[in-house]
Amino acid sequence: MEKEKINKFKNEILVQSAAAALPGNLSTEWLNELHREASAIVGLVSQDILAFNLLEMSAPGIFGCVRRIREDQGQNGQAKINRALFFGQIKAYCVNVFFEAVSRDGKYLVEPANMDNIFASDRTARVDDYYEIDISCPQRFYCLVQSRQEREGERDDAE
């Protein structure tokens, strides 16, 4: 994201309540922008090879949203940030951006994240499945979402 766009994003999203930073509350313009950022960094975040400063430069929108939500949850005041926790939250936020993009496309309905579950591990329980493929390709992501829903449906039927 270029500097002018970053400033616009900060003014429209990050100065608002933390709920404004949830993927489901973003305009289509900002969701598309964060989708591009997430597609570019998600594999690197899952491999834990991005440094904080590189992450902030590569995905300022996602970085800003996660920090804004953490701030609302009282997590930014810590003297030392737990790196593994922070990167897990970045990863979860990226997946929630993908979920929202899939839902808005209308092919599959994924319940929007809220302030209580945006970083919840049960929401993104099989999150690593999503990093084994090129999730920047919507058809592949849809197939994965569909196959996961089918697996969960089969498991429910068996119970």
DAUR-V458438 format. One line per field, one symbol per residue. ss: DSSP state (h for helix, s for strand, l for the rest). psi: psi as a letter, one per 20 degrees, with the letter a starting at -180 (. if undefined). burial: b if it has 24 or more other ideal C-beta (glycine too) atoms within 12 Angstrom, else e. Layout:
ss = ???
psi = ???
burial = ???
This chain:
ss = llhhhhhhhhhhhhlllhhhhlhhhllhhhhhhhhhhhhhhhhhhhlllllhhhhhhhlhhhhhhhhhhhhhllllllllllhhhhhhhhhhhhhhhhhhhhhhhlllllllllllllllllllllhhhhhllllllhhhhhhhhhhhhhhhhhhhhhl
psi = prgghggggghhghiaqhhhiphiiqrhghghghgggghhighhghiljpqghhghhhmhgggggghgghghjkiiiqhppogggghhhggggghhggggggghhihqpppqqahhjhjphhhlhkhhhiiirniiohghgggggghghgghghghhh.
burial = beeeebeebbeebbeeebebbbbbbbeeebbebbbbbbbbbbebbbeeebeeeebeebbbbbbbbbbbbbebeeeeeeeeeeeeebbbbbbbbbbbbbbbbbeeeeebebebbebebbbeeebbeebeebbeeebeebeebbebbeebeeeeeeeeeee
